[in-house]
Amino acid sequence: MIPTPSDPKVRLLCSGKGCRADAAYGLLWNNPKVHTPDRLKTWLACEEHRVSLSYFLSVRDFLKDTVPVSEISDSQGTDGID
């Protein structure tokens, strides 16, 4: 079974490289060269990395929205940084 954001047993961690902090935000993004317009991917961010991860996505015009981690739906899922 794949863990989902609403699963209380799942600890959602920041997507920042090497960061093991709990995520506070979901950064919803889309790469239009790869994804259809309705496809949103999610990176997770702690307080410390929210700005740097948002900036990385914004300069590429990928960032669509930033939401509290509690508002991430199971259908959006979470994707770490590759």
Contacts in CASP RR format, 6 or more apart in sequence:
PFRMAT RR
TARGET T0000
AUTHOR 0000-0000-0000
METHOD contacts of the structure
MODEL  1
MIPTPSDPKVRLLCSGKGCRADAAYGLLWNNPKVHTPDRLKTWLACEEHR
VSLSYFLSVRDFLKDTVPVSEISDSQGTDGID
3 9 0 8 1.000
3 10 0 8 1.000
4 10 0 8 1.000
4 74 0 8 1.000
4 77 0 8 1.000
5 12 0 8 1.000
5 69 0 8 1.000
5 72 0 8 1.000
5 73 0 8 1.000
5 74 0 8 1.000
5 76 0 8 1.000
5 77 0 8 1.000
5 78 0 8 1.000
6 74 0 8 1.000
11 22 0 8 1.000
12 22 0 8 1.000
12 23 0 8 1.000
12 44 0 8 1.000
12 69 0 8 1.000
12 78 0 8 1.000
13 19 0 8 1.000
13 20 0 8 1.000
13 21 0 8 1.000
13 22 0 8 1.000
13 23 0 8 1.000
13 44 0 8 1.000
14 20 0 8 1.000
14 21 0 8 1.000
14 22 0 8 1.000
14 23 0 8 1.000
14 44 0 8 1.000
14 45 0 8 1.000
14 46 0 8 1.000
14 48 0 8 1.000
14 49 0 8 1.000
15 23 0 8 1.000
15 27 0 8 1.000
15 43 0 8 1.000
15 44 0 8 1.000
15 45 0 8 1.000
15 49 0 8 1.000
15 53 0 8 1.000
15 78 0 8 1.000
15 79 0 8 1.000
15 80 0 8 1.000
15 81 0 8 1.000
16 43 0 8 1.000
16 45 0 8 1.000
16 46 0 8 1.000
16 49 0 8 1.000
16 52 0 8 1.000
16 53 0 8 1.000
16 81 0 8 1.000
17 81 0 8 1.000
19 46 0 8 1.000
19 48 0 8 1.000
19 49 0 8 1.000
21 46 0 8 1.000
21 47 0 8 1.000
21 48 0 8 1.000
21 49 0 8 1.000
22 46 0 8 1.000
23 44 0 8 1.000
23 45 0 8 1.000
23 46 0 8 1.000
23 69 0 8 1.000
24 45 0 8 1.000
24 46 0 8 1.000
24 47 0 8 1.000
24 50 0 8 1.000
24 68 0 8 1.000
24 69 0 8 1.000
25 44 0 8 1.000
25 45 0 8 1.000
25 46 0 8 1.000
25 50 0 8 1.000
25 66 0 8 1.000
25 67 0 8 1.000
25 68 0 8 1.000
25 69 0 8 1.000
26 42 0 8 1.000
26 43 0 8 1.000
26 44 0 8 1.000
26 45 0 8 1.000
26 66 0 8 1.000
26 67 0 8 1.000
26 68 0 8 1.000
26 69 0 8 1.000
26 71 0 8 1.000
26 72 0 8 1.000
26 78 0 8 1.000
27 42 0 8 1.000
27 43 0 8 1.000
27 44 0 8 1.000
27 45 0 8 1.000
27 50 0 8 1.000
27 53 0 8 1.000
27 54 0 8 1.000
27 57 0 8 1.000
27 63 0 8 1.000
27 65 0 8 1.000
27 66 0 8 1.000
28 40 0 8 1.000
28 41 0 8 1.000
28 42 0 8 1.000
28 63 0 8 1.000
28 64 0 8 1.000
28 65 0 8 1.000
28 66 0 8 1.000
28 67 0 8 1.000
28 76 0 8 1.000
29 40 0 8 1.000
29 41 0 8 1.000
29 42 0 8 1.000
29 43 0 8 1.000
29 57 0 8 1.000
29 62 0 8 1.000
29 63 0 8 1.000
29 64 0 8 1.000
30 37 0 8 1.000
30 39 0 8 1.000
30 40 0 8 1.000
30 41 0 8 1.000
30 62 0 8 1.000
30 64 0 8 1.000
31 41 0 8 1.000
31 60 0 8 1.000
31 62 0 8 1.000
35 41 0 8 1.000
40 64 0 8 1.000
40 76 0 8 1.000
41 76 0 8 1.000
41 79 0 8 1.000
42 72 0 8 1.000
42 76 0 8 1.000
42 77 0 8 1.000
42 78 0 8 1.000
42 79 0 8 1.000
43 53 0 8 1.000
43 57 0 8 1.000
43 78 0 8 1.000
43 79 0 8 1.000
43 80 0 8 1.000
43 81 0 8 1.000
44 69 0 8 1.000
44 78 0 8 1.000
44 80 0 8 1.000
45 53 0 8 1.000
45 54 0 8 1.000
45 66 0 8 1.000
50 66 0 8 1.000
54 63 0 8 1.000
54 66 0 8 1.000
57 63 0 8 1.000
72 78 0 8 1.000
END
